[in-house]
Amino acid sequence: MNNFKLPSLPEVADIWQQTLHWTPTVQQQVQFQRLYEFILEGNRQLNLTRITDPQEFWEKHLWDSLRGITSLLRDGGVGGENTSPSSLTSPTPLSFIDIGTGAGFPGIPVAIAVADSTVTLLDSTRKKIAFLEKIGAELDLTNVKTLTGRAEEVGQHPQHRQSYDVALIRAVGTASVCAEYTLPLLKQGGLAIIYRGNWTEEETKALESAVHQLGGIIESIEKFTTPFSHSIRHCLYLRKVATTPSQFPRPVGVPSQKPL
Ligand code: SAH
């Protein structure tokens, strides 16, 4: 790392508290700052993200990543009743997979915030995964695992199929593609969280049949506004209620070429 001073993330303990009812510890704040610095550095060689301004990075990468999982953790979503409503600690340690994690979003902020759970970061680009392995070691994230591969293939692999409590996916494809990538990887009762920008009722209706074919239901859809730029975001929460038929996910490329 060079000697010149890298920009600092905004000090926003009050915004974390007001919006997510959670405040990062000093250690977590340091991890967020170091993550930011590593990504700025990594951006010189790898095209990781166009978001480099500190405030924008905080909002679009850190806050947005954690906003998607708070209701799950607060309501005890997957693991039963949550006894500590004001913390991001899950009731029982959960296994997360972040599909198409890119520069590590939402998976790395989740791994930092929910240190008792494990987070598997999956991406088809080997270089990105190599970079994330370095970040995991530098930030001392012992709960992070990495995996290079295609969601279509990993979803058919016995070691990964039906193995996760929560599958996260942001900015990877259309909602039906995201459903086909996430649901096969979930245990029965598990939750897929699809991060979206805008979302409409019509899109919900159009997605229902795909989710049903994959053994899921659309459990809820949350709309929220980001704290700085006041942009609209949605998270779709899909619950796996039945076994996913073995033909899903279909071979590489098919989910996007022939959407369900
Ligand atoms: N989730 C991150 C990155 C989104 S970019 C974020 O929100 O910032 C999409 C990423 O998904 C890319 O890194 C790309 O390599 C990966 N990807 C696309 N299709 C994939 C597939 N079928 N399986 C695994 N990774 C995939």
Boltz pocket constraint, residues with backbone or C-beta under 6 A from the ligand:
constraints:
  - pocket:
      binder: B
      contacts: [[A, 48], [A, 99], [A, 100], [A, 101], [A, 102], [A, 103], [A, 104], [A, 105], [A, 106], [A, 122], [A, 123], [A, 124], [A, 125], [A, 128], [A, 149], [A, 150], [A, 151], [A, 152], [A, 169], [A, 170], [A, 171], [A, 172]]
      max_distance: 6.0
